[in-house]
Amino acid sequence: MKRSSNGDKCKNELKEAKHYRREVPAVVDGLVASCSSAGCFDHVSAEPIPHREAIIDILHRLALILYPGYFVRARLDSTNLEYYLGEQVTALYETLSEQIILSIRHDCIRHNQPCVHCEPLGHQLTVGFLRKLPELRTTLAKDIRAALEDDPAAKGYDDIIFSYPGIRAITIYRIAHELYHLNIPLIPRIMTEYAHSRTGIDIHPGAHIGESFFIDHGTGVVIGETCEIGNRVRIYQGVTLGAISLSKLEVKKLRSKKRHPSIEDDVIIYANATILGGDTVVGARSVIGGNVWLTHSVPPDTEVFIKKQDLIFGAKHYKKQAAKQKLR
């Protein structure tokens, strides 16, 4: 009896693989049919939506503009600064205006809104945003100085700009906040959620945050949409400035109302504190201790701490065993 060769085995396996491959069109048909189902989400439209990767690239280019010389390999000096900024701002204008136009057009078509002439409006809004960049740089400089003043571990401004996640998150928040108040849809939230994914710090672009803001460490910080934060506020990792959980009916009623706390000037909030509610106000110069849960207002110049728990100190097991051995 003639044995089958390895080649024959391969041919049989290829025939079997072709059988499974013929199942693929049926899978595609099922996916196409599911796009017409009310229970599924898609964006099957002739009009493209803003591109997430393009928006991330915009953030990277803005870092090159807001912190010139920090994130480039080439040498930057007074001789080529004007050329460098001209090149970066022009490229930013082209990319940002394109994404803003897409976001406005998307909302108009998706929600059947009246025409706002998205093409010229997109260019107008882009120029309006670009004009705010010098002011934005000044505000960010105050945040960086606050980090150096408040953190004894900071070695200098370069250390902070290069490596502090709090400054990265605040930079992206302040960019997104400007776009948010120009009523540009989608893009601001994409920006802050990107910052959230990279730093663990979640700041809604609608929050109002004053000057010289410092987030130390930062992982797990949450700042809600309607938060109002004053000047020279310092917060630590795990702090939540959030809303009280509501029923579905209450969520609809309060969607456009203040739901998150107000923090006045010069407040310090230590790690893992949770402050909730739109009517909650933490008065100026107050200190909120770690792990505090707060749902009512605090007057100015107040310290809020959890009562010190009783700590029990006991000898480790091996020390007890050694003591027993000595007694023997």
C-alpha positions, 0 to 999 in steps of 0.5 A: 500500500502506497503511503501518502506523502507530506505534499498530499497531506498539505493539499488535503489541509488546504482543501479543508481550510478553503471550506472554512474560508467560504464561511467568511461571506456569511459572517460579513452578511451578518455584520452588515445586517446588524448595522441596521439594528437599533441595538448596535452602534455604527457610523456608516455615513458619507461624512467622516468623523474627526480622526482620533489619531489626528487629534492626538497628533494635534496635541503633540504639535501643540506641545512643540509650540507651547514648550518650544525646544523641549520635545524636539531633537534639533537645536532651537535658538533665537536664530531659527525660533521664528521659522520653527514656530511659523512651520509648527503653527501653520501645520497646526492650523491646517490639521486642526481646522480640518478636524474642527470642520469634520466635528461641526459637520458631523453634529449638524448631520447627525442631529439634523441641525440648521446649517452653520456653514461649517467650512468658514466657521471651522477656519474662524474657530481655529484662528480664534484658538490660535490667538489664545496660545500666548495666553495659554502659555502664560497660564501653563507657566504659572502651573509649572511654577506652582509645581516647583514651589509645592513639590520639594522633590522637583529638581527644576522646571525641566524636570517638571515639563519632561516628566510630571503627569500632572503637568501633562494632564493639565496642559491637555485639559487647558487646550481642551477647555479653550476648544470646549468654550468655543463650542467645538463638539467631540474634540475636547473630550477626545483630548482629555480622555487621551490624557486620562489614558496616558496619565490616569488623571481624568479632567473633564474639559468643561471644568473651570480651573484657576491659575497655579494649579498643581496635581501631585502624583496624580493617578486616579484623580477625577475632576467633573464637568461642572467643577469650579476650582480657584487659584493656587489649589493643590490636590494629590493622587486619588482625589475625586471631585465628583457628582452624587449618583442619581437615578436615570430621571434625575440625570436627565434633569441635571445634565445641564446643571451644576453637579460637582463641587466648588473649591476656593483659592489656596485649598489643599486636598490630600490623597483619596479624598472624595468631595461630591455634589454641586452645592458643596463648597470648600472654603478658601485656605481649607485643608481636606485630609486623606480618605475624607468623604465630603458631601457638604460645604466647609467654611474657609480656613477649616481642616477636615480630617478623619479621626485617628484610628487605633493602631495595634503593634504586635511582635512578628511571629518569628520574634515570638518563636525566638523568645520561646527558644530562649526560654527553653 
